[in-house]
Amino acid sequence: MAEGTVTFFAEKLSNLILQEASVFGEVEGQIKLLRNELEWMRLFLRDADSKRVYDERVKLWDVIDEFILNMDDRRRRLNTLKFLKCLPTCVGFVDKLPFIHELDSRVKDINVMIGAIMANRSKYGLEALTTSSSSTTIDQVEGYKEKRAPLVEESNPVGIDDGAKEVKQMLMMKEEVSRRSVVSIVGMGGLGKTTLAKKIYNQRDVQGHFDCKAWVYVSQEFRAREILLDLVKCIMPLGDTEKREMGEIELGQKLLEYLKEKYLVVMDDVWSSEVWCCLRSHFPEAKDGSKVLITTRNKEIALHATSSDAFIYELRLMNKDESWRLFLKKTFQGTGTTTPTLTIELEELGKKIVTKCKGLPLAIVVLGGLLSTKEKTKQSWEKVLASIEWHLDQGPESCMGILALSYNDLPYYLKSCFLYCGIFPEDFEIDAWNLIKLWLAEGFIQRRGKERLEDIAEDYMHELIHRSLIQVADRRVDGGVESCRMHDLLRDLAVSEAKDANFFEVHENMDSTFRISIRRLVIHQNLINHDISQCLHNSSSRLRSLVSFSESGIGKRSWRYLQEHIKLLTVLNLEEGFYGHMLTRDIGQLIHLKFLCIKELRSDVKLPSSIDRLVNLQSLDLGFNDCNIPHSIWKLKKLRHLESRFNKVSSQSQINKCVNGYLGVEQLTNLQSLALKGGSWLEGDGLGKLTQLRSLTLGECSTSYLKTEFFKSIAKLTALEFLVLLFTKEPTKKTLANRLGLVREKKNVTWDHNKTLLPGLMPLSDHAYLYDLSLGGKLEKLPEQIEFYPLKLLKLELWECKLIDDPMMILEKLPSLRILGLYSKAYDGKKMVCSSGGFLQLERLELYKLFELEELMVEKGAMSSLKTLEIQDCYRMKKLPYGWLELTNLEKLSLEGSSCDESIKEIEEAGGEDWDKLHKIMC
């Protein structure tokens, strides 16, 4: 953690020299001296970090940031005085002299301080440190990256088969009682309650036994509305407005409406009896065998919710054999060896290490993750065993000691990343992409040659997962991590370590009587009775990051107070609540801001023009808000992520162009992801110059912008991995197919219904990395040549295309396609046929609102890998898909809003194997 801090500061010094080189004079020499000293210090502290000689409380870069802030403020005030613009440059230089003198003085002080530290380093025992003490050096990163195997979730966890069988019997037992039953899994933290519950929940016979299923994480930070919202989202789609505006009572009523059939609800990690008391009325009482499964550490909570001891399963510790098998599985993960051969010495050491875990699965898994990164030698394992014994000697909590060992063993570049995961609420599902952007803004990601920073950050995440310090919650279609979670014990460790290092503070846990200088402030709950000013009364506080998950948001009074403490803010991440009052012109004062996320404005707000002062901004995320963005956004050349898919950038007037020069999207050459409404900014070829783009979402594109230059630009973006193009109006003269080059133009003819000839250079043929594609807008014919489509296309969605010909004849030939969705009149025909041998890789098919569709036919040998088939609001479909019985891997069939009731009833009355299969997969 210390090395990352010093590297971050050294980069700031370099940037300062570049930005203000013309005015430094003698101070430049002092800054270069300091930068060189810090580079030496960085290499040294890579090893010193394990002894915590240096941590993030050293705030050297405050001096530089304050200087830049003052210079910017003075520059802005001079610019407002128009008549001063004609004065000589020397006037501005004289105006800056007081700041330069102050900077020179303070940098000299820092150099003296560092000189003293280096001269006395023997006092701290630093000279004895060698590179061997570091767990992982930067040179080992590439090797680790090469040998790391793809991560696979636990499909067959060790040691829980007996428990799974017993709990499953409790859930599937038919009871003739007047109320639904509650089953509880009880056990200490880290014992595997969630793992066991997931194994049972995902089994096919359990899925087929219940008509409706939902899973929700509860945690200590219990909020009834959030729990109900998560449950409702599991069983029915909700619009963004509904998610924001529905209250606890409305959500409870929705839940009661949809839980009419036999249901299974899992409530994971319940900490209080209050949870069940508060939510039980929202679960219908019926005699149909419905169940609620609770996992908890406290048996009293289980007894309170469960009608009988017979419905409580107490999870036991692992025995020696189970512990050893789990240890080997984790230690040798990715090696391709299921039964590794160990020397007698290694086996003895391994069993001693496992014994220290006392049968606790979490401890075994984390230690196995640690050892998977080590050499399989006697010396290496002896060091780990010695470290375990030392940590266990520090206190009675054996599991926490082992977890602490895993944290301390992390390479320097991962410690800050791990601790940062602790800012999220308990059991929070962390969006992986958002976490990566936060790590970047915080300066945790160290450059590695010419590699893209986001790719390096993704490697960091994979390594934390490999070490079992964070868990995969969901995956993208390409196998990448969509979201992750942190076990509550590991989160406790992160919060504890962060507090010791003053890394971040959780608002609810702060002692307002204890004066500290807070670097990162996290708000989890509401601030109604706990004003933020009580905790930030220390005037020397220099907030670098402000993160809020509070539903009520930050009130105007608290925000006014905060503004005095956030001049040097780097991260402003506001996940929930109303924050419209924050988007005043004062936002432009936060010139050090690198990450700005305001997800819920709940009203039309115009982003202030002062946004163009945020010259360091890397990521701007306005969520699903409807917000106007000024054209001056194109000045922010450091932007890497501009994600505001429902917002439009204003046009630049001709007068503004004459006065300030042309501004366009092509100036943001660092952009990695872009999501915006279409607009005049799409005119010309500017978009095609953003060759680093990996993700592009264009919503509500008027067809007036769909000119040749636009599609040429799309063709140039060959680094794209994710592409969404949504068009709002049907073209009056030319169809979307013309624009995509699907027909060859003739004089006085805009559409040739008989020909779909493609030009030689097909628009998407060169997009070698594009795996996720969504198209929305009229597209009367799909290109028939498979070469038109990206070779690695895994997911395809079509919206409102109004296709006349059956699209399956073409799409079934795509060799890699795993997910296909046809939505909202994507196809206007009556019949679809999936041919034998087609869609061999397809795992999920979704057909929504195809109002003309009457029949879906699946020939034998088609869609042999299909697991999920969802057909919703296809009202004219009166029969089940023909050939559905041939789909041997089908696990889920949803027919909501269809007219197949009679067809289903016929199969039910006939009974037999057909009904047994249909009953199991229908939901």
N, C-alpha and C positions, 0 to 999 in steps of 0.2 A: 504494500500500500504506500509506503514511503517513497519508493522509486517512482511510482506513477505520479505522485505529488510533485516531485522535483522535476520530472520530465515535462509535466504540464506547465510549470513555472518557467522553465527554460524556453519553451516554445513561445510563451508570452513575451519574454525578453526579446526574442528574435523578431516577433511581429512588431513590437514597439519600435525597435531600431529601424525597421522598414517604413513604418508609418510616419515617424517623426524625425527622420534622418537629417532633415535640413535645419533643425533647431536645437540639436543636442549639444554641440560643442564638447566640452570636457566630460560631461556626464556620459557620453557614449562610451568612453574608455572604461568608466566604472561599471557600466552595464555589461560590456563584453567580458570584463574581468569576472564579474559575478556569474555570467552565463558559463564561462569556461570552468569555473570552480564547481558550479552545479552539475556539469556534465561528469566531472570526476566523482562528485558526491553521489550521482545517480548510480554509476557502476558499482560503487562501494556499498550503497544502501540496498542493493539487490539482495545481498546476504545479510546485512545488518537488520533487515526488516523483521526477521524471525525473532529478534530480541527486543523489538519495539523501542529501539533507541530513538526513533524518529517517527512521528505520526502526523496525521492531518491537522493537528492543532497548530502546526507551524504555518502561519498565514503570510508567507513572503509576498505572494502575488497581490495582496491587497494594495500595496504601495503602487504597483504598476497600474492596477485597475482604477484606483482613485485618481491617478494622474491623467489617464485617458478620459475619465469621466469629466474632470475639470476642464481639460483641453476642449472636449466636445461642447461643453456648456458655453465656454468662452467663444468658440468658433461660431456657435449658433447665434449668440447674442450679437456678434459683430455682423453676421449675415443679415440680421433683421434691420440693421441700420444701413439702408441702401446706399446712402451717400458715402459711406466709408469704403465701399467696394473700389472706388477710384483711387484710394490712398495707396501709397507705396507699401510693398510687402513688409518693410521694416516696422511699420506700425503694428502689424500682427505679431511680429517677432518680439517687439518690446512688450506687448501685452502678455506674451507667454513666459517672459523671463522669470516672474515670481514662482511659477509652477516648476520651471526647469531647475531653478535654484533649490527648491524644496526637494525635488526628486533626487538631485545630485547628493544632497545631504543625507537623505534617508537610505539611498543605495549604498553610500559609503558606510553608514552604520551597519547595514546588513553584511557587507563584506568583512568588516571588523569582527562581527559576531560569528560568521562562518569560519573566519581565520582562527578564532579562539577555539571553536569546536574541533576543527581539524587538528590543531596543535595539541589538544588534550584528549584525543580520541582513545589513547591507551587507558584513560581512567574508566572508560566504559567497556573495556575488553573487546573493542572492535578489531584491533590489529590481529587478533587470533583467529578471526573468522576467515574461512576459506570458501571457495566456490562449491565445495562438496556439501556444505550445509544447506544449500538451497535445494528445494524439492524438484524444481524444474527450471532450467535456464531458457533464455530466449532461443538458444541454438537447438534446444530439444523440441521446440514447438513444432517445427516442420516434420520431424520424425514422428511425433505423436499424431500429427494430423494424417500422415500417411498410413499408420498402422491402425488408426481408429476404425472399427467396423461400424456399419450402419446400426443405429440404435433400434431395438425392437422391444415393444412393451411385453411385460410378463404375461405370457399366455398360459403358462403352467407353473405358478408359484410353488415353491417347496414347502411341504409340511402342513398344508391346510386342507387336505382332501377329506379327512374325517370331519372336520368342522363344517366344510361346505356341504357334505352329505346330510349332517344333522340339521343345520339351519334350513336347508332346502326342504326337508321334510316338514319342518314347522311352517314354512311359508305356503306349501302346497297342500297342507292338510285341510280337509273340508270340515267346517264347523257349523253346526246348526245353532247359532247364538244370535242374539238380537243386535250385535254390533260388530264392526270390523275388529280384527285382532292386531295386536302389536307384538312384534318379535324384536328382541334386543340382543346385540352382540356387545359384550362387556370385556374390557381389558385395559391394561395400563398403556400409556403412550409408547408408540414404537413397536407394539406387539403385532400389528397387522390387521386391525379391525377393518380399515377401508379396503385393503387388498382382498380380504375374505369376502366382504360385501360385494365388491366389484366382480369377483369371480362368479359368485352366485347370480348376480343381476344379469350378467351377460350370457349365461348359459341358455341355449336354445329352448330347452324344455320349460325353463322359467319364463322366458320371453313369451312363449306360446301359451302358457297357463293363464297369464293375465292379459286382459283386453287393453288396459291403459297403464303406462309405466312412467315414473318420474323420479329423478334423483336431484337432491339439493344438499349443498354444504351449509352447515349451520354455524359452527364455531362459537367462540366466547363472545364475539361482538355481534350479538343477536339483534336483528331488526326485523320485525314481523313482516313489514311491507316487502322488503327485499326477498325474504324467504318465499312469500306467496307469489311474488313476481317471477322468481326463478322456477317455481313449480308450474305456474300457468304457461310459461314459455316452453316448458318441456312437452306440453300436451296440445298446444294450439299456437298458431302464428299470431303475433301481436305487432301492430304498426308502431312506429317510433313515437307518435303522439300518444297512443294508448300507454306505452311503457312509461312515459313521463307523467301523464296526468291521472291515471287510475289510482285511486286510494286503496287503503287496506280493505275496506268493506267491499268495494267493487271487485277487487281481485279475489277475495274470499268467495263471493257469489259466483264468479266465473269458474272457480275451482269446483264448487259444489255442482254446477251445471254439467261439467265435463267428466266428473268422476261418477257417472251413473252406472257404468259397467264395472266388472271386476277389475280392481286396480291394485298396483303395487307402488308404494311411495317409499323411497329410501331417504332418511334424514341422517346424514353423516356428521359425526363429531358434535353431539349434543352435550352441552355443559351445564344446563340448568333445567330443573323441573318446570320452570316458567314457560319454557319453549313449548312443551306438550300442552300445558294448560291454555296457552294462548292460541295454539293452532288446531287443537283437536276438533273444534266445532266446524272446521272447514273440510273435514274428511267425512263423507257420508257414512252413516251406520247402516249396514246391510247384512243380509244372510248369504251373500254370494261368495264368501271366501276371500274378500279383499283384505290386504295386509299393509301394515306400515312397519318398515324395518328401521330400527334405530341403532346407531353405534355410539357408544359412550364409555368414558373411563369410570363413571360412577354407577355402582350397582343400585344405589338408592333411586337414581333417575329411572333406571330400567324397571324397578319394582313399582314406581309411581305410575309409569305408563303401561306396563304389561299386566294383563289380568292374572297371570299365573307364573310361578317359577319355572314351569314347564316350557315357557316361551322365552327363556333367557339362556343364551349360550355364553359361557365364560371362556374366553380364549386363553389357552395355556401357553407357557413358554415352550420354546423348541427343545426337543431332546438332543443329545449329543450327535446322533446320526443325522438328524434334520439340519442341525446347525452346520455340520461339516459339509453337507451337500450344498447348502446355500452359499457357504463361504467359497467353495470351489467354483460354483457357478458364476459368482460375481468377480472373483479374483482373475479368472481366466476367460472373462467375457470377450467376445470378438476374436478369440484365437482359433475358433473352429474346433476346439477340443472339448468334448463333453465329459470325458473321464481322463483328466491329465495325469501323467505319471510323475510322481514326486520322489525325490531322494528321501531316504530315511530321515536325514537331518531336517529337510524342509517340511516334511509331514509332521515331525515332532514340534517344530516351531509353529507351524500352522495351527495345530490342535491346541497349543498353549494360547495362541492369539484368540482362537474361537472361544476357549474357556472363559477368557476375560469378558466376553460379551454376555455371559450368563443366560444364553438362550433367547436374547432379545433380537428379533429379526432386523430392526432398523440399524442397530449397532453393527450387526454382521454385514449387512448390505453396504453401509458406509465404509467400514474397514476394508471390505472386499474391493470397493471402488478405489480406495486409496492404494491398495497393494497392486491393483491392475495396472497402475502407472509406474510401478517399481520393477527393477530387475528381479528375476526369480532366483536370487542367490541367498545363501545363508547370511552373509553380512548385512544385506539389505533388510531381510526379515527380522534379524536380531535388533536392528536399530528401531524398527517399528514396535516390536515387543517392549523394548526398553522405554520408548516414548509412552506407550499405553500404561505401563506400570507407574511412570512418573505422573501422568495425568490422573490416574485413579487414586494416587496418594494425596491429591489436592482436595478431595472431598468425597462424600458418600454417594453422590450421583454417578454411578458407573457409566450410564449411557451418555450423559452430558460430557463426561470426561473424554469418552471415545469420540464424540462428535467434535469436541474442542480440538482433539488431536488432528482430525481430518481438516478442520479449518486452518490450524497452524501449519499443516503440511502443504497447503495450497501454494502454488507459485505466486510470486508477487503480483502478477498482472490479473489474478483471479480474485484476490481477497476483497478488493473494493466492489467488484461485480457481485460477489456472494453477499456481502453485507447489504448492498443496495436492494437486494430482493426482499429484505426485511421491512422496507418502507410500506409494502402493500399489506392490507388487512389480512387477518388470519383466514386461511382457506380461499383466498382470493384467486381467481383464475387470471393469470398475468398474460396479457397479450405479448407474444414474443417479439413482434416487430416494434411495438411501442417500447419495450424494455431495451432493445438494441439501440433505438434512437436516444433514449435517456442515457445509456452508458456512454454513447458518443458525446453527447452534450456535456456530461460530467467530466470528460477527459480521461476516462478509464481505459480506452482502447489505444494501445501502442502501435505505431506504424510498423509494417513489416514489408519492407521493399515497396513494390508497386501494387500490392494487394489492396483491394477495396476495403475501406474501414468496416463497412457493414459485414463483409465476409469474415473478417477477423473476429468481429463481435459474435458472429454466429458460431465460429469455432470455440470461443470462450464459453458460450452457452452449452454447446455439445460436451465440452469437457466437464462442466459442472454436472450435467446429466450423467455422464459416464461415471463420475465419482459418486453418484446417487445423492448429491446435495440439493438438487432440484429435480422435480418429476415432470414428465411429459403429461399434459392434460389432454391435448388434441394435436393432430397432425394435419398438415396440408396434403393435398392430393399427390404432391411429388415426394412425400415422405419427410419434408422439413417440419420443424416444430411450429405449430400454429399458436399454442398457448402452453403455459407451464404452471406448476404449483410448487409450494414449499411445505414440507411436513411441518406441523406446528412446533415440534421439538427443535427442528433446525431453524425455524423462524425465531423461536425463543433465544437460541444461541446467537443468531445474527443481531437481534435487537440488543442483547446483553453486550456483545462485543462492540457494537456501534456506539452504545452509551459510554462504554469505557474509553473509546477513542474519540468521543465527541464527533462521531461521523454523522449521525442524525439524531433528532429528538422527535418523539411522538407527542403531540400537543397534550393529549389526555394524560400522559404519564409524567408531565413536567411538574417540578416543584417551583411555584412562582416566587418562593422566598429565597431560592438559591440562584445567585447571579452567575450566568454563564453566557459566553458568546456563542450563539447558535449558528451553525453553518447550513444545516438542512433542517427544515421544519415540515413535519407531516401531520395532517389533520385527518382523523378517521371518522369522528362523530361530530354532532352538531355543536355550535358554539353559543347556543342561546344563553346558558347560565355560566359560561366560562369565557369571559372576554379575553381575546388573544393578547391584549396589551399587558395583562397581568404577568405574562410570561416573557415579554420582550422589553421589559423596562430598562434593561441594561443598554445604555446608549452606544456602547462599543460593539453591539451585536451587528454582524455583517452577514446577513442571510445570503446564501448562494443558491439555495433551492427551496421552493415552496410547492408542496404537493398536497392536494386536498381531495378527499373522497367523501366529504360531508354533503349530504343531500340538501341541507339548507343553505349551503354555500357560505361565502364569507360576506358578512354584512358590511354596509357602507362605513359604519364607525370603525370596525376592525380593519377594513381596507385602508381607510385614511391613516390609521396608525401604522399599518404595515408599510405604507409608502415611504415612511421615514427610515425604514430599515432594509429596503430592497434595491437601493441604487446600484448595487453590484450583483444583482440577481442574474444567475445563469440559466436556471430552470424554473419555469412557471407552468405547473401541470395541474389543471383543475378538471377533475374527472366528472364531477356531478355538481348540481346546484345552479342557481341563476347568477351570472357574473357580468351582466350587461354594463353595470356601473364601472367595471374595470376597463372597458374599452374606450377610455377617454384619451384625449391627446397626450396625457401624461404617460401613456404606455411607451411613447417614444423616448422617454428618459432612460429606459432600461437598456442602454446601448450594449451591455455585455450579454444580453439575453441570447441564448443559443437554442432553447427549446421553449416553444409557446403552444400550449394545448388548452383550449377552452371548448369543451364538448357540448355543454348545454347552456345556450343563451336564452332559449325559450321565447325569443321575440326577434323581430327584424332589427338588426343592428348594423351600422356602417362602421367598418374598420377605419380608424382615423388615418389621415394622410401622414401623420408622424410615424407610421409604421416603417417608413423608408429610412428612419434613423437607426433601426435595429440591424446594423451592418454586419453583426456577428451571427445573426440568426441562421441556424441550420435546419430547423424543423418547425413548421407552422401547421397545426392541426385544429381545424374548426369543426370537426365532427360532422354531425348531420344538421347543423344550423343553417339558416337562410341569412347570409350575411354578405353585404356588398364589400368588395375588396378594391381599393384604389389602384390605378395603373402603376403607381410608384412602387408597387411590390416588386416590379422587374428590376429595381435597383439593388436588391439584396442578393449579391452575387455569390454569397456563401451558402445560400439555401440548397439543401440536399433533398428535403422532403416538403412538398407543398400539397397538403391533403385536405381538401375542402370541396368535396364533390358536389355539393348543392349551392355553391357560391360562384358568382360571376365576377370577373375582373372588369372594371370600368374601362371604357375606351379613352384613349388619349386624344385630346382635341388638337386641331391643327395649330392653334395659337400656342398651346403648351409645347408642341413639337418644335416650333420655331424658337421659343424662349429657352427651353431646357434640353432640347435634343430628343431624338427618337428613343423610346423605351419599348422593348419587346421581349417575349419569352426566350428568344435565342441568347439573351445575355445571362441566363441562369444555366451556365454550362456544367455546373456541378450537380444538377438535379438527378436524383436516383429514382424518385417516385413523384408523380404528379396526378392530382385528381381535382378536376374543376369542371364547371359548366362550360359548354362551348361559347364562343363569343368572337368579337372582331380580332382578338389576339391570335386566332387560328389563321388569319389571312396571310398569304405569303408562305415562305418556306422556313420560317423561324423554328417551328416544332421539329423539323427534320435535323436541326443542328444540335439537338440534345441527345447526342449519341451514347451518353452514359445511362439513359433511362432504363430501369428494370421493370417499372410498373407505371402504367398509364390508364387513367380512367377519365373519359370524356362523357359527361352527361348532358342531356337536352341540347344536343348539337342541332342547330337549325340547318336544313339542307342547303341554305344559301352559302354555307361555308364549305360544303363538300365539293371542292373544286379539285382539279388535277394536282395542284401543289399540295393539297392536304394529304391525298393518298400517296403521293410520292414521298412525303415526309414520313408517313407511317412505314413505308417500305424501307426507309433508311434506318429506322430504329431497330436494328437487328439484335440488340442486347436485351430486348423486352422478354420478360418472363410472364407478365400478367397484363392483359389488355382488355379494356371494356370500352365499347363504342356504342352509345345510345343516341339515336336520332329521333327528333320530336315530330317532324312533319313528313308526310309523304312528298316526294318530289313531284312537281307538276309536269316537268318536261323530261327529266331523266330519272330513272329509278336508281336505287342504291346499287343494283347490279351493274349499271353503266359506270358508276363512279368507281366501283371495285375492279373494272376492267373485265367484267364477265361477258360482255357482248362487244362486238366490234362495230363502231359507229359507221353509219352511212349518211350520205347527204340527205337532209330533210327527214331522216329517220332517227328516232331516239331510242327505240327498243325493238329488237328483233325477237319475236316469240319463238322462232324456229331454230335460232342458233344461240349457243352459249359458248362461243369460241373464246378461249383465253389468250391474251397477248403472250409473247415469248417470256417476258419476265413477270412472273406471278407475284402478287403483292405480299404473300406471306411465306413464300417458299424459302426465303433466306433467314427466317426467324428461327434459328436452330435451338434457342433456349425457351421459346414460348410454349408454356404448358397449360395455361389457363386463359381461355378466350370467351368473351361475351359480346354478342352483337344484338342490337335492338333497332328495329326500323324495317320498312318494307324491303323485302328481298325475294323477288318472285321465283328465282331459281338459284339453287346452290351450284357451285362449280362441281362438275362431275369428276374432273381429274384429281386424283388423290394427292398428286404432287403439289397442288395449290395450297394444301393445309400444312401447318407446321409438323415436322416429322415427330416431335416429342409431345404433341398435343394430348394432354391427359383429361382435360375438362373442357366441355363446350356447353355454352348456354345461348339459346336463341329466344328473343323477345319480340313479339308483335311483328314478325317477319311476313305473315300472311302468305306463307308458301302454298302453292297450289299442288305441286307434285309431292309424292311421298318422300320425305327427307331420309327415311331409313335406308333406302336403296343405295344412297351415297355414303351416309355417315357410318353404316355398319362395316365399311371397308377400312376405316381409320384404324391403324394397327395398334395404337397405344391407348386409345380412349377408355377411360375408367368411369367417368361421370358424364352423363348427358341430361340436359334439362331443356324442355320445350315449354315455354310459358306464354300465357296471355295472347292467344291467337297466333302463335308462332307458325301453326299449320292449320289451314282452313279446309283440309280434305276430310273425307269420311272414314277412310281406312288406312291403317299402317301395317306393314308387313316386315317382320324381322326374319331374314332368310337364313337357312341352314348354313352354319359356318361363319355367320356374321357376328360382330360385336364380341369377339372371343375374350377380350380383356375387360369388358364393361361390368362394373360392380354395382352401379346405381343408375336408375332411370327414373326421371321425374317428369310427369306430364300434368301441367296445371292449366286450367281454363282454356282448353282446346274445345270450344263450344260446338264444333261441327263433327268432332270425332265420334264414330259409332262403334268401331271395331279395331281391336289390336290383336294381330295374329303373330304368334311366335312359333316358327317352324322348328322341328326337331333338330337339335344341334346348334341352335342360335342362343346367344347370350348364356353360354355355359358357365360363366363366372358370376352371374348376377346374384347379388345378395339382397338388394333393396329395390322394390318397385312401388312408387307412389303415384297414384292417379287421383287428382283432386279437381273438383268442379268441372268434370267432363260429363255434363248432364245427359248427353245422348247415348252414353255407353250403358247398355242394358245387360250386357253379358260380361262375365269374367274374361280376361285375355285368353284367346284360344291358344292352347298349348302350354298353359301355365304349369301343368303337372310335370312337364319335361324340364322345368327349371329346378334341377336337383339341389342347387346351392342357395336357393331363395330362402331368406330368413325373415323378411319383413314385407308384407303386402298391405298397402294402405289404399282404401277406395273411398275416401271422404268426398261427399258431394256427387258421387256417381249414382247411377240408377240400377245397380246390380243386385238389389235386394232379392228379387225373385230367383235369379240365378243362384245366389248363395243359399236361399231357402231350399231349392231343389236338391243341392248337394248335401245339405244338412239332413233332409228327410231320407235321402238314399243311404246316408251314413257310410261306414266303411273307411278304407284308407284315405280316400280323397277328402272326406270331411275331417279326418284326423289331421291331415297335413294342412288343410286350409285353416282350420281352427288354431293351429299352432302359429302360423305365420301372419294371420290377420291382426291388425291393430287399429 
